[in-house]
């Protein structure tokens, strides 16, 4: 392999990766009875597929309002 082959091989590897991520995400879209991939389908694929664990820090998990409220600390009001 020469240095001229590297971009071609890398592009093909990226193509395979995107295809694999898309197929694994598609499973979650079908389970939700949708024909369109959404961000949460990709996040579910990443969080449930061991082979995609390296992306866990890249794709933030969705925070629900109820979970956010649980983390808020209420401070007493200051008297002036």
Backbone as CSV, one residue per row, in Angstrom:
resi,resn,N_x,N_y,N_z,CA_x,CA_y,CA_z,C_x,C_y,C_z
1,UNK,0.852,-1.173,0.000,0.000,0.000,0.000,0.897,1.235,0.000
2,UNK,0.566,2.174,-0.827,1.324,3.422,-0.893,0.544,4.529,-0.204
3,UNK,1.195,5.658,-0.028,0.529,6.782,0.627,-0.653,7.291,-0.195
4,UNK,-0.668,7.011,-1.469,-1.797,7.414,-2.312,-3.041,6.569,-2.038
5,UNK,-2.839,5.365,-1.520,-3.960,4.470,-1.235,-4.658,4.797,0.084
6,UNK,-3.959,5.465,0.982,-4.491,5.702,2.326,-5.807,6.470,2.312
7,UNK,-5.941,7.588,1.602,-7.229,8.292,1.605,-8.386,7.436,1.087
8,UNK,-8.109,6.606,0.108,-9.156,5.748,-0.458,-9.594,4.705,0.563
9,UNK,-8.632,4.083,1.218,-8.946,3.064,2.227,-9.660,3.700,3.414
10,UNK,-9.195,4.877,3.840,-9.823,5.566,4.964,-11.260,5.967,4.623
11,UNK,-11.490,6.447,3.420,-12.843,6.819,2.991,-13.766,5.605,3.000
12,UNK,-13.260,4.464,2.562,-14.071,3.237,2.550,-14.376,2.793,3.977
13,UNK,-13.393,2.905,4.876,-13.613,2.549,6.281,-14.673,3.454,6.906
14,UNK,-14.631,4.735,6.587,-15.648,5.673,7.081,-17.029,5.310,6.544
15,UNK,-17.082,4.934,5.292,-18.344,4.516,4.675,-18.926,3.304,5.398
16,UNK,-18.090,2.309,5.675,-18.550,1.118,6.397,-19.024,1.472,7.803
17,UNK,-18.295,2.370,8.475,-18.669,2.770,9.830,-20.027,3.466,9.842
18,UNK,-20.224,4.410,8.937,-21.497,5.136,8.875,-22.642,4.189,8.536
19,UNK,-22.394,3.252,7.649,-23.423,2.270,7.296,-23.783,1.413,8.509
20,UNK,-22.798,0.958,9.252,-23.046,0.124,10.428,-23.799,0.896,11.504
21,UNK,-23.393,2.131,11.761,-24.078,2.964,12.751,-25.519,3.223,12.322
22,UNK,-25.730,3.469,11.045,-27.074,3.712,10.527,-27.956,2.478,10.666
23,UNK,-27.430,1.316,10.326,-28.218,0.080,10.434,-28.579,-0.229,11.883
24,UNK,-27.631,-0.036,12.790,-27.920,-0.292,14.205,-28.918,0.724,14.756
25,UNK,-28.866,1.952,14.275,-29.819,2.983,14.695,-31.197,2.732,14.099
26,UNK,-31.224,2.185,12.887,-32.486,1.903,12.199,-33.347,0.939,13.006
27,UNK,-32.721,0.005,13.693,-33.453,-0.958,14.521,-34.306,-0.219,15.551
28,UNK,-33.756,0.818,16.157,-34.494,1.574,17.170,-35.598,2.423,16.544
29,UNK,-35.396,2.912,15.337,-36.450,3.655,14.646,-37.614,2.732,14.306
30,UNK,-37.323,1.526,13.849,-38.369,0.555,13.504,-39.140,0.148,14.758
31,UNK,-38.435,-0.039,15.873,-39.117,-0.378,17.130,-40.099,0.711,17.537
32,UNK,-39.779,1.960,17.198,-40.662,3.086,17.513,-41.672,3.351,16.400
33,UNK,-41.722,2.450,15.429,-42.668,2.527,14.308,-42.508,3.820,13.510
34,UNK,-41.252,4.163,13.236,-40.945,5.331,12.420,-40.103,4.908,11.229
35,UNK,-40.148,5.734,10.188,-39.352,5.464,8.992,-38.198,6.451,8.852
36,UNK,-38.038,7.301,9.840,-36.991,8.312,9.805,-36.102,8.167,11.031
37,UNK,-34.800,8.227,10.825,-33.874,8.181,11.954,-33.887,9.514,12.675
38,UNK,-33.856,9.434,13.990,-33.753,10.639,14.810,-32.507,10.544,15.670
39,UNK,-32.161,11.654,16.284,-30.983,11.713,17.131,-31.035,10.670,18.233
40,UNK,-32.206,10.472,18.827,-32.316,9.513,19.930,-32.138,8.069,19.457
41,UNK,-32.429,7.770,18.202,-32.165,6.426,17.669,-30.664,6.160,17.634
42,UNK,-29.921,7.160,17.191,-28.465,7.019,17.146,-27.906,6.928,18.558
43,UNK,-28.422,7.751,19.470,-27.964,7.707,20.860,-28.279,6.355,21.491
44,UNK,-29.444,5.785,21.190,-29.795,4.462,21.714,-28.869,3.387,21.169
45,UNK,-28.573,3.457,19.898,-27.660,2.475,19.306,-26.292,2.560,19.962
46,UNK,-25.822,3.761,20.182,-24.505,3.944,20.801,-24.504,3.450,22.237
47,UNK,-25.575,3.723,22.970,-25.593,3.333,24.385,-25.878,1.849,24.598
48,UNK,-26.496,1.178,23.628,-26.845,-0.232,23.808,-25.945,-1.212,23.055
49,UNK,-25.140,-0.722,22.149,-24.269,-1.594,21.366,-22.839,-1.472,21.887
50,UNK,-22.313,-2.568,22.381,-20.976,-2.554,22.986,-19.891,-2.095,22.012
51,UNK,-20.047,-2.431,20.758,-19.028,-2.072,19.769,-18.940,-0.557,19.561
52,UNK,-19.980,0.175,19.943,-20.010,1.629,19.770,-19.736,2.390,21.067
53,UNK,-19.280,1.692,22.094,-19.024,2.313,23.397,-18.069,3.499,23.324
54,UNK,-17.168,3.487,22.389,-16.188,4.571,22.302,-16.837,5.915,21.963
55,UNK,-18.101,5.898,21.535,-18.811,7.133,21.197,-19.678,7.665,22.335
56,UNK,-19.706,6.983,23.465,-20.587,7.385,24.561,-20.338,8.818,25.023
57,UNK,-19.099,9.245,25.056,-18.789,10.601,25.503,-19.057,11.652,24.434
58,UNK,-19.215,11.226,23.206,-19.418,12.158,22.100,-20.887,12.535,21.955
59,UNK,-21.774,11.571,22.159,-23.207,11.806,21.997,-23.827,11.966,23.379
60,UNK,-24.238,13.186,23.739,-24.817,13.386,25.069,-26.177,12.704,25.190
61,UNK,-26.438,12.165,26.366,-27.728,11.544,26.619,-28.768,12.633,26.861
62,UNK,-29.972,12.361,26.471,-31.049,13.326,26.625,-31.411,13.451,28.099
63,UNK,-31.565,14.677,28.560,-31.924,14.933,29.948,-33.392,15.336,29.983
64,UNK,-34.182,14.590,30.757,-35.595,14.930,30.890,-35.763,15.984,31.974
65,UNK,-36.855,16.694,31.912,-37.107,17.749,32.883,-37.192,17.182,34.296
66,UNK,-37.847,16.030,34.465,-37.985,15.452,35.807,-36.630,15.064,36.392
67,UNK,-35.722,14.542,35.559,-34.384,14.218,36.052,-33.592,15.475,36.378
68,UNK,-33.807,16.525,35.624,-33.121,17.780,35.884,-33.587,18.384,37.203
69,UNK,-34.883,18.319,37.473,-35.431,18.868,38.712,-34.850,18.144,39.923
70,UNK,-34.619,16.837,39.802,-34.062,16.064,40.912,-32.651,16.512,41.275
71,UNK,-31.928,17.068,40.325,-30.542,17.460,40.577,-30.400,18.889,41.079
72,UNK,-31.471,19.646,41.055,-31.406,21.048,41.468,-31.471,21.139,42.984
73,UNK,-30.563,21.920,43.547,-30.559,22.173,44.981,-31.199,23.532,45.214
74,UNK,-32.186,23.561,46.087,-32.876,24.810,46.386,-32.187,25.455,47.580
75,UNK,-31.768,26.696,47.395,-31.107,27.436,48.466,-32.115,28.347,49.146
76,UNK,-31.953,28.571,50.464,-32.885,29.473,51.150,-32.694,30.909,50.658
77,UNK,-33.763,31.682,50.738,-33.705,33.073,50.298,-32.882,33.893,51.273
78,UNK,-32.167,34.867,50.746,-31.389,35.771,51.593,-32.282,36.891,52.090
79,UNK,-32.015,37.289,53.319,-32.743,38.441,53.864,-31.903,39.681,53.623
80,UNK,-32.541,40.742,53.160,-31.814,41.997,52.890,-31.717,42.843,54.100
